[in-house]
Amino acid sequence: MDLYRQLYEFAASAGALEGYVYHRKEMDMKALPIWVDNLKTAYGLLPPEVLGAVQPSIDQTLGRAWQSLGIALGKDHELAAALRSMIQGPLPGSPDDFQKQKHFQK
């Protein structure tokens, strides 16, 4: 698979997951494990140099999703633990922590 498409599909799935679990009490517990497992697989396929460039953004997006899952299912739930395994840096303070500014370059 083309690396750019692979990165885009991972990021789109991570962002969609963040939005899906945001302040949600009830979730589709049949689909959610598959979704998280697919994210873990895609994350594991990204080359180290790509992860080095995008890990801070992953930490923020999946960190907010982890916070939401922690509220709904408990931070020790296996799905929350699976997300946590992809977060390498500091966690956002809450699911509402959108303080990190995005930087765009030409």
N, C-alpha and C positions, 0 to 999 in steps of 0.2 A: 504494500500500500504506500502511496505517496506520503512522505513525511508531513507535509503541510496539511494534507487532508486528515491524516491520523491525529495530528495535534488539534486541528479544528474540531473533529468529532469528539475527542476527549473533553475539550474545553466546553463545547456545547452541551454535552451530557452532564458535566459537572455543574454548569450554570443552571441547567434545567432542574437538576436534583436540588440544588440550593433553593430555587424558587418553589419547588414542590413541597419540600419539608418545612419551609419558613412558617413558623407559628401554627403549624398544623397538628392537631391532636390525633386525628384518625388518618391512617395511611394504608395504601394497598400493600399488605404484608406478603402477597404472592409476587408482586412485581418488584418491590423494593430490594429484596435480596439479589435478584437477577441484575438489576440496575447497578447496585453497588459492586457486585462481582465483575460486571462488564467494565466498570470504571477502574477497578484494581488491575484487571488484565491490560486495559489500554495504557494505564499509568506505567505498568511494568515493561511495556514495549517501547516507551519513549527513551531515546538515547540519553545518556548522562549529560551531554552538552546542551540538549534541548531542556531537560529538567533544570539544569543550572540556570538557564535563562528565564524560565517561567515559574520556578518553584515558589517564589514569594506570592505570586498571584494565585497559584494553586492553594497555598496555605490560607489565603484570605477566603477564597470561594468555598473550599471544602471545610475550612475552619468554621465558617458561619453555618454551613450545613450540619457539621458535627455538633455545634451548639444547639441547633434546633432539634436534632435527633436526641441529644442528651436530655433535653427538656421533655420530649414526648416518650422516649423509650428508656431513658437512663444512659448515662455516659459509659457504663460498662457493657451495654448491649452489644452483641456481636457486630451489628451493622455500624454502630458508632465506632467500635474498635477498628473495623475495616477502613473507615474513613480516616481515622486518626493515624493509621499506618502510612498514609500518603502525605501527611502533614509533617514537614520537617522543621519549620520555623515557629515563631510565636503565634499563638492562637488569638483570633479576635476575641474581644471581651464578651461579646454576645452575638446573637443572630442579627442584631441591628447595627453592628459595628461596621459602618461603611466609611470610616475615617481615612483609610489609606487612599491617597490620591493616585489615579492612574496617570502614567506618563506615556505620551505618544511622541514618536519621532518620525520624521520624513525619511 
